Amino acid sequence: MRPAAAIAAALFFVLTSAAADAGARKVPWSSLDGWPGDRPGAALAAFRMSCKAMLRGRARWPRKSRYGGTRKDWELLCRKGLKISGGRKLAVLRFWRDNFQPVEITARSSLFTGYFEPEIDGSRVRKSGYEVPLYLKPKDLVKARTKGGWARKTSNGTRPYYTRKQIEQGALKGRGLEFVWLRDPVDAFFLHIQGSGRIWLGNEETIRVGFAAKNGRPYTPVGRILIKRGAIARDKMSMQAIRAWLTLNPDKMRELFWRNQSFIFFREIPIRYPRLGPPGAQGVELTPLHSLAVDPRFVAYGTPLWLETRTPTGDGGALETFRRILVAQDTGTAIKGEVRGDIFFGSGGQAGYPAGLMQSPGRLILLLPKGLASRVAR
């Protein structure tokens, strides 16, 4: 996870793209099936947000990514992009085609999933019906050079932090860390998986909460546990399937949740742009259906890319063709591999339905500055 409001993948079992035999090759624009796809101007707006953050020093320039390049590769293109209005369709298309080289990333397998920003009823005070707390980051939780990245600071050094079970059984009681109370423990658990959400507080007040820290304990996908137990078939696994199982088995909920030791601490985040999502790992607000969570070891934050896949956005979750430009602006604990991504679908239940069902292979083509493309692709 990334401290800048990192978001875990919406899938609840581990499916990863194989990195072995992966490669990069230049391809012509004519090979992008369906180009320019849906709303290339919206994709430019997302790219401009990444560029503004990098030019102002609020986000790092691409580095330590296989296809990331350097500041020199991207700075001129960012400045060009900032001069173009997204409403000038011809200028937008010329910008993409004149300044970028498509580079297709290939691997033995591919997988694209989805995530969203939940919208949940809550209260700033504990009261009847609102008894599930969200916690602020504890002072004794510090970053550490451990596998989980976080630990508990003590007078004798650092120790592993409390597990989800220990916290929910009262390990942090009396510290005043509870800052929002929710109705439903299932909603709270899914919020931990998503990493951010909007909370309706009544009186027309809505706040956004986002990732502040984690306890450093291992993340165990509960879906994988349910598959292993035979409770849900692998080909039927989805966020909706897990919710349905929990509704039918409320007496088994806590035991299942506690198998996942990982626990998230939150912070309140200003809602600067109501139509956009929370800040991703790059630190910029996510654009629905134009922001992608990636594995930053390979794809750098701020990289535009062309994605061809199928999404469950039709009637009853029917798969529809999805072809458009997205921008790499986030990551997640389950996003591992070169041809692997998590599409941000937006906020609320309307976005949550397709996000929870999304599991499709796809074709990933990076749109790279021409000089960088020549160095990383054949």
N, C-alpha and C positions, 0 to 999 in steps of 0.2 A: 504493500500500500504506500501511497504517497501522502505526506502530511497536508498538502494543499487540497483538501477535500477529495481524497481519492475515493473511488467508488468500486466496490467489489462487483464481479460479474453477476448477472441476474440468474444464471444457471446454478443449480444446486448439486451438480455432480461434475466431476472433472472430465472434460473433453478437451484435448489439446491438439494443436496442429503439429504435425511432425516437421522438425526443422531439418532433418536429414535429407539430403539430396535437393535442398532448396537452391534456387539460383535466381539471377536477375538478368533480364534481357530487354534491350530496347525494342519497342514495337511502334508501328505507325499509328497515327491518330485514327486512320480508317479501320483499325482493328478493334476500336472501342465500340462495342455493339450498343447502338442506341444513343450515341453521342449527339447532343450535349446533355441528354437526360433531363430530369426535372429540376427546375429552379437553379440554373448555374449562377444567377445573381445572388441567391441566398448563400450559396457555397462561397462566393467571393466575399460576402459580408462576414462569414465565419473566419475565412482566411485573414481578412483585414483585422479582426479582433486579435488573432494570434500575433500578427505583425505589430500591431500597436503595443501589445504587451512586451514584445521582444525589443522593439525600438526604444521604449521608455524604461527598459531595464527591469520590468515587473516579471519577466519570464526569461529563462535562459535560452540562448541560441542553441540550435541543434548541436549536440555533441554526444560522444560515446554511444552512438547508434550506427549500426552497420551502413545504413543509407542516409545518415543525417547530414553529412557535410559540415561546413563551417559558416561563421557569420558572413564571410566574404561571398559565399555561394548564394545567400538568401537576401542580404540587405537591399540590393538594388531592386530585386523583384518585389520586395515588400513595399518599398517606396513607390514603385510604379503602381502597384495594386491600390495603394491608398489614394491615388489620384483619380481612380475610376469610380463612377457612380454605378451601383448595382442595377439601376433602372435602365441603363443604356445597353441593351442586350447585345448589339453588334460589337460594341467596345469590350464587353465582358468576354465574349467568345474569342475575340482577337487576343485579349490579354492571355487567356489560357493557352491558346494554340501557338502564339508567337514567342512565348517565354518559357515554356515547359516542354520537357521530353517525357513521354510515357515510358515507364519502365515496369514491365510485368514481373511480379515475384511468383515463383513457382515452387511447389513443395509436393510431397507425396499425398498430403491431405490438406483440407482447409475446413474452417468452421467459423461461422458468423452467428452470434447470438444477440440478445437485446437487453437493454436496461432502461429504467425510467425513474422519475422523481415522484414518490408517493405523495398523496395529499391525505392527511389524517386529522381527525378531530382530536383536540388536546386542550389543556388548561395550564395556566402558570402556577396554579395552586392545587394541592391534593384535595380532592373532594369525592363524594360518592359517585361512582361510575368512572372516575379518572384516578387510577391507582397504580399505573405502570410507569415508572420514572425513566426519563432520559438523564444521563449524568454528564456534567462538565468534567474536563480533564483534572484528575487529582494532582496535587503538588508533588507527591512522592513518585509519580510515574514519569520516568525520564527515558530519553533515547539511550540505547546501549549497543555495544558491539556484540550482539547476540543474534542467534538465528531469527528470532522474532522481531528484533530491532528496538524493543522496549523492555524496561525492567523496573522493579521497585527499589528506590533508593532508601537505604537504611544506614544507621550509624556504623555498620560493619561492612559497608559496600553495597552492591546491588544483588537483588534476589529476583527470582521469577515473580511476575505480578499475579494477582489473584485471578482465578479462572472465572468463567461466566457463572458457574454454579455457586462459587464462593461469594461473588458479588451479589447475585440475586438472593442469596441466603443471609445477607447483611454485613458483608466484610467492609463496606464503606458507610455503614449507618452512622449518622450523627455528624457527618462532615459538611452537610449543607450543599452537596454537589447536585442534588436533584433540581432541575430548572424548568422542566416541562413534564406534565403527566398525561399519559395516553389512556384510552379506554381499553384497548385490546392487546394482550401480550403477543398475539400473532402479528398484528400490525407493527409492534415494536421490534420483533425479531426480523421481519422483512426489512424494516428501516435500517437495521444493523447491516443487513446484506447489501442493500442499495447504497448506504453510506451518506445519504442526504434525503431531505424531504421538506414539504411545506406542511405547516401545522395550522389548522383553523382554530383560532382561540375564541371565537364568538365576537359579537359586537363589530363585525366586519373587519376584524384584525387577523392578519395572516403573517406568520413568520417563517423563515427558512432556517433549518438546522443542517449543519454539515459536519463532516469528519474533523475531529480535533486530534485524536490519538487512538491507539489501540493497546490492548494489554500485552501484546507480544506472544500470546499463546497460539497454538496451531489452529488453523481454520479447517474445519471438517464439514464438507457439504452434506446437509441432512438428506438431500435427495439420494445421494450415494448409499446412505444407510438404509433408506426405505427400499431401494432397489435390491440391495443385498438381502434384506428380510423378506422379499417377495411381496411387499405391501403395494408397490406400484411397478408396473412393467417399465423396462428401460425405454421402450419406444413411446410410452405414454407420459413420460416424465415432463413436468412443466411446473411453473409457479402455481398455476391454478390447480393442478393435481395435488400438490402438497397442501394447499389451503383446504381442499375438499377432504383430504385424509385427516387433517387436524380437526376439522369440524366433526367428523365421525368418531374421532378417537381423542377427545379432550383429556382423558385421564392419562394418556401417554405423551402429552405435549411436553411437559417439563423435562422428562427423561430424555426425550429426543433432542430438545434444545441444548441440554447440558452436555450432550456428546460433542457439540461444537464449543470448544473452550474459548475461542476468540470472542472478544467483547470490544465494542466501539464506544468511545466517548465523543460527545458532540459539542458544537459551539453554535451560537446564533450568527447568521450571515445576512447582511443587508440584501434586500431584493432590489437590485438596480434596474433590471430589465424584466418586467413581469412575464413577457412572452418567451423568455429564454430560460434555460435550466440553471442548475447550480454551477459554480466554478468547478472545472475538472482539474486534473493533475497539473495542467499547464498554468492554471490560475485564471483562466478566462471562462465566462459563462458559456454553457453548451447550447448549441443550436439544434433543435429537434430535427432528426433525420438528416443532419449535415455534420454531426460530430461523431467521431469514432474513438472508442477506447482501443489501444494497441499495446503491443509489447515494445516498450521503448528501447530495448536492447537492439532492435532492428529498425523500427520506424520512429523517427524523431517527432516530438510534439511540434505542431505547426505545419507539418507536411500535408499538402493536399493530395488526394488520391481518388481514383475512379474505382467504384465497386459495382460488380455485377453479381447479384444473388437473387433470392426469392424470399419475400417477407409475408407473414400471416396477416395481411392487412385487408383481405377480402371478406366477404360475408361469411360469418361463422369461423373466421380464422383461415379461410382458404388462401393458399399461397398465390402471391402476385409477383410479377417481374419487378425488380428493384435495380435501377441503373442511374447512378448520379455521382456527383463529386461530393466527397466528405473531407473533413479536415481532422487529422490526428490531434486530439486535445485532451485525452484522458487515458487511464490505464485501469487495471483491476487485477485482483489476486489470481483469477483463473485465466487471465489472458496471457498465454504462453505460446510463442511460435511466430513464424514470419507471416503466414497467411491465416491470421487469426484476428478477429475483431469483435467488438461489442457496440452495436448501434444504439445511440441515445434516441429513444422514441418520443421523449417529451415528458410532461407532467400530468399527473392524475390518472384515474382509472381507464380513460379512453386510450392513453398511451400504454398503460400497464398490461392491458390484455394482449396486444401483439408482442410486446416485449417479453412477456412470460412464456410465450409459445415459440419464439424465434430460435430456430436451430437449422441452419442451412449451409451447405458448402457454397463457395463463391470464387470469383476471380478478382484478384487485387492488383491494381496497376497504380504505382506511385507516379505523381506528376512532379518531376524533379527539374531544377535548373539544368540547363543543357551541359554546362561544364561538369557539374557533379554527376550527371547521368553517364557521361563518358568515362568517369573514373570508377564507377561502381557496377556498371553493366556492360555486357558484351554486345 
